[in-house]
Amino acid sequence: MSKRDALYDELFDEDGVRLSEDAETNVDNGRRLLGATLVGVMDRSIESALETVSGGNAFRDESPLHAERQELCGAFASMTDAQRDAVRELVRDNASLMLFGICSKLDQFPGFEVAVHLRTLPTDDPEMRDFVIASGDHDELHGSYHQWVDDYSDQLTEGG
């Protein structure tokens, strides 16, 4: 079970995300979901790369990327264990720096503010609720990165 599974179990039911009557709780849960989702994408990318380094192929035979990945597997097969370990560390570090960079740069739009919203569906429903769960104001996303990695990642390092 990944670190994210407990969060998903807590916040989702058969109808989707469980909303609270308390707006602040919904904002907090939305931020947690945003962090878990971003970290989950990076974790899956790392897992795919690590599988390739170990000689596996994450793509199905019919995928156009399967043949390319097979060639990479062949190249990694001739590496020593120490070289493979170094590549694994490089993959994790680069993925960590990429997510850190995204979170940092979304804070830096001079004259603008980036905002991420959580909206209930359908959006034309008069009962629709809209919560700003993250904004580029005051380094909010940048500041959330380390907490998200700690709380939700099985693969990322605390780089950045």
N, C-alpha and C positions, 0 to 999 in steps of 0.2 A: 504494500500500500504506500503510495507516495504521500509526501507531506500535504499535498493539496487535497487528497481524498477526504480527509476529516472535515476540511472547510466546506467542500461541496456537499457532503452529507448533512452538515449543519445548516446550510443556507438554501438548499434546493429540495423541492418535493416534486411530485408528478406534474404539477402545474407550472413549474419553473422556479424562479427565485422567490423565496418567502419574504414578503415585505412586513415591516413592523409598523405600528401606528406612530412610532417615534421617528421623526425625520433624521435626527442625528445618528440613530442606530442604522438607518438605511444608508446614509452617507458612509459611515464606517464600514459597513458590510460591502458596499460598492467598491470602496478603496481596496479592501481585502481581496475581492474578486478580481479587480483590475490587476493587482500585483500577482496574484496566483496565476492568472491567465498569461501575463507577459512572461513570468518565470517558467511556466509550463511549456510555452513555445520554445524558449531557449533550452530547457532541459531536454525536450524531445530532439532538438537539433543536435545537441551534444551526444545524446544516446545513439543517434544515427551515425554520427561521425566516429564515435568510439567503436561501434559495431564494425564499421568498415576497417578501422585500424586493426581490429582483432581478426579480420578475415571474413566477416559476415557481410551480408548484403541486405539492407533494410528495404530495398525496392523489389516489387514482384517481377517475375520473369517478363511479363508483358509490358512493363514500364520502360519508356525510352531511356530512363536513367539507369536501368539495370545493367546494360552493357558497359556504360561508363564507370559505374561503381565496381563492376567486376575487374576492370583494368586497374583501378585504384587498389583493390584487394590484392591483386598480383604484385603491385609495387610494394605494398606494405609487408607482404609475405617474406621478403628477403631481409627485412630489418631485424636487428637484434631486439631482445626484450627491453634493454635500456633505451634504445631509440624509440620503440613503441611507447614506452612510458613517457618519454619526453614529448612525443606528439600528443598523447592524451592530455598532458598538462597544458600544452600550448592551446589545444582545442578548448579546454575549460576556461583558460585565462582569456582567450580572445572572445568567447561568447559572453563572459562576464563583463569585459570591457565594452562590448557592443551594447549590451543592455544598459550599462551605466552611462554610456555616451548618449544613448537615446533619451534616457531620463534627464540627463544634464542639459542637453540641447533643447529639449522642449520647454525648459525654463527660460530660454534666452531668445525671445522674439522682441527686439526693441520696438516699443510702441504698441505691442499686442500682448494678449494673454491667451494661452492655449487652455481650453477647459474640456474636460471629459465629463459627459453627462450619463446618468443612468435614468432611463425613461421607461415607464410602464407602457405596455402595448395593449391595445392599439393606441397610437398617438393622437387619433382624432376623438378618442373617448373623453367626455367631459370630466371623468374621474382620473384622467391621466396624471401621473405624478412625475416630476422631473427633479433630479438631485444632481448638483455638481459634485462629483466624487473626487476630482483632482483638477488642479489648475496649475499653470506655470508660474503663478504668483508666489513670490517668496521661496523659491527653490523647493516647492512641495514635492514634485516628482523625484527630483534629485535626492532629496532627503529621505524619501520612502524606499529607495533602492535597497539599502543595506537591510532594512527590516524585512522587505519582501524576500530577499535571498535567504535570510536566516529562517524565516517562517515557512517558506514554500518550496525551496529548491532542494533537489536531491543531487544536483550536478554542479551548479555554479559555485565559483569561489567568490570571496568578498573583495575581488579586485576593484579598481577604480579609485 
